Amino acid sequence: MDAVENLEAAIAMVEEARSVPLSASCVLNRSEMLQLLDQIKLSFPSDLAKAISILRDKDEILENAHKQADGVIAQARDEVARLVEQTTIVANARKEANRILAEATAEGKKNQEEIDEYVDARLATLEVILNKTLDVISKGRDQLGGVETKHALSDLNK
Protein backbone atom coordinates (compact mmCIF):
# COMPACT_ATOMS: atom_id res chain seq x y z
CA MET A 1 0.00 0.00 0.00
CA ASP A 2 1.15 3.54 -0.61
CA ALA A 3 0.86 6.49 1.75
CA VAL A 4 -2.51 7.68 0.45
CA GLU A 5 -4.07 4.22 0.77
CA ASN A 6 -2.65 3.85 4.28
CA LEU A 7 -4.04 7.26 5.28
CA GLU A 8 -7.44 6.29 3.92
CA ALA A 9 -7.27 3.03 5.88
CA ALA A 10 -6.40 4.97 9.08
CA ILE A 11 -9.31 7.38 8.52
CA ALA A 12 -11.65 4.46 7.93
CA MET A 13 -10.39 2.78 11.11
CA VAL A 14 -11.12 5.93 13.14
CA GLU A 15 -14.55 6.37 11.54
CA GLU A 16 -15.49 2.76 12.22
CA ALA A 17 -14.11 2.70 15.79
CA ARG A 18 -16.44 2.38 18.73
CA SER A 19 -17.12 5.70 20.39
CA VAL A 20 -16.73 6.29 24.10
CA PRO A 21 -20.10 7.24 25.60
CA LEU A 22 -20.56 10.90 26.48
CA SER A 23 -17.31 11.98 24.75
CA ALA A 24 -15.81 12.63 21.32
CA SER A 25 -13.24 9.88 21.87
CA CYS A 26 -13.20 6.44 20.36
CA VAL A 27 -11.66 3.06 21.15
CA LEU A 28 -8.97 1.90 18.72
CA ASN A 29 -6.58 -0.97 18.65
CA ARG A 30 -3.34 0.78 19.47
CA SER A 31 -1.02 -1.74 17.84
CA GLU A 32 -3.00 -1.79 14.58
CA MET A 33 -3.08 2.01 14.47
CA LEU A 34 0.64 2.31 15.27
CA GLN A 35 1.46 -0.31 12.67
CA LEU A 36 -0.61 1.59 10.07
CA LEU A 37 1.01 4.92 11.03
CA ASP A 38 4.48 3.32 10.75
CA GLN A 39 3.63 2.08 7.25
CA ILE A 40 2.50 5.62 6.34
CA LYS A 41 5.73 7.03 7.78
CA LEU A 42 7.83 4.53 5.81
CA SER A 43 5.94 4.98 2.54
CA PHE A 44 6.19 8.78 2.58
CA PRO A 45 9.82 9.00 1.39
CA SER A 46 9.27 6.62 -1.54
CA ASP A 47 5.93 8.20 -2.47
CA LEU A 48 7.43 11.66 -2.08
CA ALA A 49 10.36 10.64 -4.32
CA LYS A 50 7.87 9.29 -6.88
CA ALA A 51 5.88 12.53 -6.73
CA ILE A 52 9.04 14.64 -7.12
CA SER A 53 10.13 12.44 -10.02
CA ILE A 54 6.74 12.82 -11.67
CA LEU A 55 6.85 16.59 -11.16
CA ARG A 56 10.41 16.73 -12.53
CA ASP A 57 9.38 14.61 -15.51
CA LYS A 58 6.28 16.76 -15.98
CA ASP A 59 8.40 19.89 -16.14
CA GLU A 60 10.84 18.23 -18.53
CA ILE A 61 8.00 16.92 -20.71
CA LEU A 62 6.35 20.34 -20.73
CA GLU A 63 9.68 21.98 -21.59
CA ASN A 64 10.23 19.51 -24.46
CA ALA A 65 6.67 20.09 -25.66
CA HIS A 66 7.23 23.87 -25.62
CA LYS A 67 10.48 23.44 -27.55
CA GLN A 68 8.77 21.23 -30.11
CA ALA A 69 5.86 23.67 -30.36
CA ASP A 70 8.28 26.56 -30.88
CA GLY A 71 10.04 24.54 -33.57
CA VAL A 72 6.76 23.75 -35.33
CA ILE A 73 5.73 27.41 -35.14
CA ALA A 74 9.09 28.51 -36.56
CA GLN A 75 8.76 25.98 -39.40
CA ALA A 76 5.21 27.14 -40.08
CA ARG A 77 6.34 30.77 -40.20
CA ASP A 78 9.16 29.86 -42.60
CA GLU A 79 6.72 27.91 -44.77
CA VAL A 80 4.24 30.80 -44.79
CA ALA A 81 7.03 33.22 -45.73
CA ARG A 82 8.18 30.85 -48.50
CA LEU A 83 4.63 30.46 -49.83
CA VAL A 84 4.02 34.20 -49.73
CA GLU A 85 7.29 34.79 -51.55
CA GLN A 86 6.45 32.08 -54.05
CA THR A 87 3.01 33.60 -54.56
CA THR A 88 4.62 37.00 -55.12
CA ILE A 89 7.10 35.48 -57.56
CA VAL A 90 4.31 33.71 -59.45
CA ALA A 91 2.21 36.89 -59.56
CA ASN A 92 5.19 38.91 -60.82
CA ALA A 93 5.98 36.21 -63.39
CA ARG A 94 2.39 36.28 -64.64
CA LYS A 95 2.46 40.07 -64.91
CA GLU A 96 5.75 39.90 -66.80
CA ALA A 97 4.40 37.16 -69.09
CA ASN A 98 1.27 39.22 -69.83
CA ARG A 99 3.41 42.30 -70.51
CA ILE A 100 5.69 40.34 -72.87
CA LEU A 101 2.69 38.78 -74.62
CA ALA A 102 1.03 42.19 -75.08
CA GLU A 103 4.30 43.63 -76.36
CA ALA A 104 4.79 40.73 -78.80
CA THR A 105 1.17 41.02 -79.99
CA ALA A 106 1.57 44.76 -80.60
CA GLU A 107 4.87 44.25 -82.40
CA GLY A 108 3.39 41.44 -84.49
CA LYS A 109 0.43 43.65 -85.43
CA LYS A 110 2.78 46.50 -86.34
CA ASN A 111 4.95 44.17 -88.45
CA GLN A 112 1.86 42.77 -90.18
CA GLU A 113 0.72 46.30 -91.05
CA GLU A 114 4.18 47.16 -92.43
CA ILE A 115 4.23 43.95 -94.48
CA ASP A 116 0.74 44.65 -95.82
CA GLU A 117 1.78 48.19 -96.80
CA TYR A 118 4.94 46.91 -98.51
CA VAL A 119 3.06 44.19 -100.40
CA ASP A 120 0.36 46.69 -101.42
CA ALA A 121 3.01 49.14 -102.70
CA ARG A 122 4.79 46.39 -104.65
CA LEU A 123 1.48 45.18 -106.11
CA ALA A 124 0.55 48.78 -107.08
CA THR A 125 3.92 49.13 -108.85
CA LEU A 126 3.41 45.79 -110.59
CA GLU A 127 -0.10 46.88 -111.58
CA VAL A 128 1.29 50.07 -113.16
CA ILE A 129 3.95 48.10 -115.00
CA LEU A 130 1.43 45.53 -116.19
CA ASN A 131 -1.00 48.28 -117.32
CA LYS A 132 1.77 49.97 -119.29
CA THR A 133 2.79 46.60 -120.72
CA LEU A 134 -0.82 45.94 -121.70
CA ASP A 135 -0.98 49.37 -123.32
CA VAL A 136 2.21 48.65 -125.29
CA ILE A 137 0.83 45.25 -126.30
CA SER A 138 -2.46 46.82 -127.29
CA LYS A 139 -0.71 49.51 -129.28
CA GLY A 140 1.55 46.92 -130.86
CA ARG A 141 -1.48 44.98 -131.96
CA ASP A 142 -3.12 48.16 -133.18
CA GLN A 143 0.03 49.00 -135.12
CA LEU A 144 -0.07 45.63 -136.72
CA GLY A 145 -3.55 46.55 -137.65
CA GLY A 146 -2.33 49.95 -139.03
CA VAL A 147 -2.56 52.40 -136.12
CA GLU A 148 0.33 54.87 -135.75
CA THR A 149 3.14 53.90 -133.34
CA LYS A 150 4.20 57.43 -132.47
CA HIS A 151 1.21 57.93 -130.21
CA ALA A 152 1.73 54.58 -128.42
CA LEU A 153 5.43 55.22 -127.72
CA SER A 154 4.84 58.75 -126.55
CA ASP A 155 2.29 57.48 -124.00
CA LEU A 156 4.86 55.07 -122.56
CA ASN A 157 7.23 57.90 -121.61
CA LYS A 158 4.61 59.49 -119.42
PyMOL commands that set and color helices and strands:
alter all, ss='L'
color gray80, all
select helices_A, chain A and resi 3-16+30-144+149-156
alter helices_A, ss='H'
color red, helices_A
select strands_A, chain A and resi 18-19+26-27
alter strands_A, ss='S'
color yellow, strands_A
deselect
rebuild
show_as cartoon
